[in-house]
Amino acid sequence: MRHSSEVETGLRFEFGENWSRFLRVVNDERIRQAENSLSAMLSPSLRGKTFLDVGSGSGLFSLAARRLGAQVHSFDYDPQSVACACELKRRYFPDDPFWTIEQGSALDSAYLSSLGTFDVVYSWGVLHHTGNMWQALDNASRLVSDNGKLFIAIYNDQGKISRRWTIVKWLYNQSPKPLRFMLVLAVCVMSWWRRWLQDLIRLRPFESWRNWGHERGMSAWSDTVDWVGGYPFEVAKPEAIFDFYRQRGFVLEKLHTQGGTLGCNEFVFSKSGRTS
């Protein structure tokens, strides 16, 4: 089923539509924050490295990798997300031969095999939205060069809580747009009212809202819409991801977990060149 058909039947969230709104607030500070988050998990410089952004979304992290010196290949299943990356390239790296942007799927083996391998394969918060997470995780592993790195982020498995959120996300995508907005607004208030109240008591109204996601250059509203609407939706425990990649010859270098909450656990693996 093609992307447009999946959206029309309520089987897929329009991530690209959300990212296109996010581009309105992208500025130099957010780009620097994205660069810092990549450098913290990978290395201070990506100069001379090949970097594959699997599910590039807004294109912000492809842009960050390019500014850090990498040769970047970005692709996304959502055509509006592809357009977002193209817009950022137009703004900051027009006509750059070292940044390629395409439409493609993390589940399309023929497309992926045409790409070759990369020094860094990056897929933050993407593969659990493909509809076949474990196949997408396996596909991503095949794109990493020997001694290369794989940087992924996958939603933490919260058991019954995760299953309830799956229903919320399905309901969002089955609803007409006015109801979708009301659902996001309800979740936003439910999630944020305590922090808003604390900010008000400190005489710093909405400070936490404004500073949300500063470590990755993201925005609170875009992240809330993405969270409520993000469907398909799968989750995994950290140990399941670790075992999955260990069996494919990868070594865990860095791990940042959500401590039992609903966010994404971050993993950086290196490819050892052997399988166990």
C-alpha positions, -999 to 999 in steps of 0.1 A, spaced: 0 0 0 14 34 -10 19 62 15 -11 83 3 -34 53 6 -22 45 41 -29 81 52 -63 81 36 -73 49 54 -60 61 88 -32 36 89 -4 62 89 2 95 105 13 124 82 47 130 98 58 153 70 28 176 75 39 181 111 75 186 101 66 212 75 51 233 104 82 227 125 104 243 98 89 277 106 108 277 139 141 262 127 169 287 134 206 287 140 202 279 177 181 248 170 206 237 144 235 240 168 215 220 194 210 193 168 247 193 160 256 191 197 233 161 202 249 142 173 284 151 185 276 139 220 266 104 208 290 100 179 320 122 178 328 159 177 333 158 140 318 138 112 342 152 86 350 128 59 323 103 70 294 90 50 261 95 69 228 79 61 197 94 76 170 67 75 137 85 78 150 120 77 118 137 89 123 175 90 158 171 77 172 189 107 197 161 116 208 156 80 216 193 80 234 190 113 255 161 100 263 180 68 274 210 89 296 186 109 314 176 77 297 144 67 286 134 32 249 129 37 223 108 21 187 114 34 156 95 26 120 93 40 89 74 31 67 105 35 69 129 5 63 159 27 92 150 49 114 147 17 102 182 8 112 195 43 147 181 39 149 197 4 138 230 19 166 230 45 191 221 19 179 250 -2 183 273 27 217 262 40 234 240 13 220 249 -21 233 228 -50 256 209 -26 267 176 -43 275 161 -9 239 160 3 215 137 -15 178 135 -6 154 109 -19 120 93 -12 124 57 0 113 32 26 132 14 53 112 -17 43 122 -16 6 150 -41 3 156 -33 -34 160 4 -27 182 -1 3 205 -25 -15 211 2 -41 225 26 -15 256 6 -4 270 10 31 278 40 53 302 50 81 272 62 101 236 50 98 213 72 118 176 66 125 161 85 154 125 76 163 117 62 129 119 24 126 91 19 152 68 38 128 73 16 97 47 -10 105 74 -38 107 99 -26 132 121 -57 135 125 -60 97 134 -23 95 159 -28 123 175 -57 104 175 -37 72 193 -8 89 220 -31 101 229 -41 66 236 -5 56 265 -1 81 301 -3 68 326 -26 86 337 -7 117 309 18 111 283 30 136 245 26 139 227 53 159 190 45 165 163 55 190 133 33 197 103 38 219 106 21 253 82 -8 259 59 2 288 36 -29 286 -1 -20 291 7 18 289 22 14 255 -8 -7 243 -31 21 255 -11 47 236 -13 25 205 -51 28 207 -49 66 212 -27 69 181 -50 47 160 -80 67 171 -62 100 162 -56 88 126 -92 74 122 -107 108 134 -115 139 113 -90 167 116 -110 189 141 -112 160 165 -75 153 160 -67 188 172 -89 184 203 -72 151 211 -37 167 208 -48 196 230 -62 173 256 -30 153 258 -9 185 258 -28 199 288 -27 165 306 10 162 301 20 198 307 -3 214 333 20 206 363 51 221 346 31 252 335 19 257 371 54 253 384 67 278 359 39 303 369 48 299 406 84 307 398 72 337 378 86 322 346 54 314 326 58 286 300 96 285 305 97 247 304 75 247 273 98 271 255 129 251 265 115 217 257 137 195 235 165 220 235 191 192 236 179 181 201 166 214 187 130 202 187 98 220 198 72 210 224 42 214 201 57 194 172 68 167 195 33 165 211 16 162 177 41 136 166 36 116 198 -2 116 197 -5 109 160 26 87 155 12 56 139 21 28 131 36 24 166 58 -4 180 80 -5 211 109 -26 225 127 -31 258 164 -20 257 176 -56 263 157 -68 232 174 -42 210 208 -51 225 203 -88 219 190 -83 184 221 -64 173 246 -85 192 234 -114 172 242 -94 140 278 -87 150 273 -52 166 288 -40 198 270 -15 221 290 17 225 266 41 241 231 38 257 207 64 269 175 50 284 143 67 295 144 52 329 111 34 326 92 62 309 75 64 274 103 81 255 129 68 231 159 48 243 190 58 223 216 33 212 249 37 194 263 4 181 296 -3 162 298 -30 136 325 -55 147 327 -73 113 317 -107 127 286 -124 139 281 -145 170 
